């Protein structure tokens, strides 16, 4: 029996998956929708910040004497030599910087792997980590300022790279965390929902 080709195509549904490029685009769109660290936030928190803290760790551990003397501008004064105790403290500080970098890399990766399809849980977990880091930002800047001579505090032009890292860069990271909590340039799945519920009650 002859059956027209169009009739056969109408009776038999053959799914069309599209080209590999279209499939990749669909997957990227889904990942972007579920990911709570999109675009610029992923770049800052998962790449730039760990790279900077790792670099600080290398400097503090590998060049302890130099790092110690750069914590405040020397203004041409001769560098002080480190005692063994001071060298130990500076290297332990470097290890703390290294730990911060590892936390960002490992925790964000673990969150994406553990709850890939639960953006609300992702946001709550990432928010907990960023809260701890934001508090540490404030205490780090506060302690850095308190340890500086008052005239130096109000003369940023005299600051060296280490001082700018401890104050300027840390304030920048804190503002980025606040922007994340405010939902700027990202979708919010947990905090804005909870805020709306509180307003309703």
N, C-alpha and C positions, 0 to 999 in steps of 0.2 A: 504494500500500500504506500502510495506516495503522499507524503505530508509536506506541505510548503515549509521552507526554511524559517520564515517568519513565525509560523505557528509553533515550530519546535522551540525557537528562542523564547516565545511567550510562555510555553509550558514549563520549560526548564530554566530556573533562575541560577545564573552563574554569578557569584559575588565578584565585584570589581574592587580590588584593593588599591588601585592607583599606583603611581610610580613610586620608586624608593624615595625620591626627593619629597613627594607629597607626604609620605608616611613619616619621614623625619620631621617635617614641619609640624605635623599633627602631634607627634611625640614631644617636640620642643615646646609647643603651645601648652600641652597638658602639664609638662614639668614646670613651666613658668607659672602656670596657674596655681600649682600646688606648692611651689617653692616659696618659703617665707624670707629668703635672702636673695631677691632678684637683682639682676643687673649691678648697679653701683654698690649696693650693700654687700653682695658676695665679693666683689672686688676689694672693698675696704676691709671687711672683717675676716675674710677667709684667705686673702692673698697679701694685701699690703701690710696689715697689722702684724700677722705672724712673721713676715719678712723683716719688718723693722725691729720687733722684739728679739728675733734671732740674731740680727746684726748687732744689737746692743749687747746681747749675751756674748757674742764672739769678742767684741771689744773689751768688755769687762773682764772676761776670763783670760783672753790672750794678751792684752796690754793693760794689766791691772794698774801699774804705776801711772800711765798716761791717763786712763779713765778716771782715776781718783783725783788727779790734779785738774782735770777738765770739768769736774762737777761744779766748780765756780771759776769764773774767769781769773786768770793769774795777773792780768795787767802788767805783764813784763817781769813779774817776780820770779825768781828761780823755783823750779819745781821741787816739791818736797819728796823725799824718799819714803817708801812705805815700810812699816814694820811688818813682821810676819802676820801679826793679828789683823792689821788693816788690809793686807793683801788677801787674807782668807775671807774677810767680810765682803770685799769687792767681788771676789770670785763667786761667793755665795749669792750676791746680788745678781750677778750674771746668770747663775743657774735659775734664779727666780724669773728673769726675763725669758729664758729658754722655756721654762714651764708655761708661761703665759702663751707663748707661741704654740706650744703643743696642745694646750687646752683648746684654743680656737680651732686648730686643724682637726683634732680628734673628736671633739664634742659635736661640732657642726656636721662632720661626716657621719657620726653615730646616729644623730637625730634624723638625718635624711634616710639612712638605711633602716632605722627601726620603725619609723612611722611615715613611709613615703606617700601614703594616700590619705593622711589625716592632717590637713593644714592647720587645724585649730590646735592639735597637740604639738605640732612643730612650732607654732608661734608661741605657745606657752613655755615650751622648753627653751627655745632660743631667748625668749624674754627673761627667763630666770638667769641665764648666763650673762646676758647683756646688763641686767640689773647689777649683778655682782661686779662686773667690769666697770660700770659707770660709777659705782660707789668708790672703787679703787682709783678711778681717774681723779675724783675729787680729793681724796686723801693724799694721793701722790702729788698733785699740784699744790695742795695746802702745805704739805711738809716741805716741798721744794722751795716755796716762797718763804716760809718761816725760817728756813736755814740760810737765807740770803741776807746780806746787809741791806738796810732799808733803801739807801740811795741807789743800789743796783737794781732793786725790784722795779723802779720806775724809769729805768734806762735800758729798754730792750735792745737798743743799738749796741750795747756793750756785751750782750749775751753771746756765748759761743754756741756751737752746734749741740753740745750735750744739754746745756740749759734750755735751749729751744725745744729739744726733744722731750725733756722732762715737763715743760710747761706748755709751750705753744702747740706742739703735736698732740699732747695728751688732751688739751682743751678741744682741739679739733675732733679727736676721736669721741670725746664725750658728747659733742654737739651732733655727731653722726648717729650715736646711739639714741639721743633724744629725738632726732628726726625719724628714726626707725619706729620708736614707740608712738610717735604722732601719726604714723601711717603715711608719711610723705613718700610719694613715688613707689608705693607698693600696695597690694591688697591686704587688708586686715581680716583675719578669720576668728580671732579670739578677743583681743583687747577692746576693739570697738563694739563687738557684740555684748561683752560684759558691761561696758559703759552704758550701752543703750538699755540693757535690762535694769541697771541701777536707776536710770532716769525714769523708767516706767514705774518703779516702785516708789 
